Amino acid sequence: MTSWGPEHFYVVSCDTLAAGTYRVGVNYYRGSAPESANVMIQVGDIIKDDTIHLSQAEGSAGNDNPEVFANIEVVGDPVNGFTITVDGEN
């Protein structure tokens, strides 16, 4: 993305959801001063909302080393249903 957010990502249908661990993080690609990113994840009744402080721009090298905000664990399948936890909360 080449401009200011907000950026929104949604998983609307569990038909395409796959089991696994998903890491949500933020990269600070370009800039000359510290920045902050407000991040919110909502899974059903679970809401994780916080600010990540980013001390310096990492450029494209940040792709491999984002500031991790949360780990989302998805267990199950579309037929039998899913259990989703955000940093251990479900």
Buried (B, 14 or more C-beta within 10 A) or exposed (E): EEEEEEEEEEEEEBEEBEEEEBEBBBBBBEEEEEBEBEBEBEBEEBEBEEEBEBEEBBEEEBEEEBBEBBBBBBEEEEEEEBEBBBEEEE
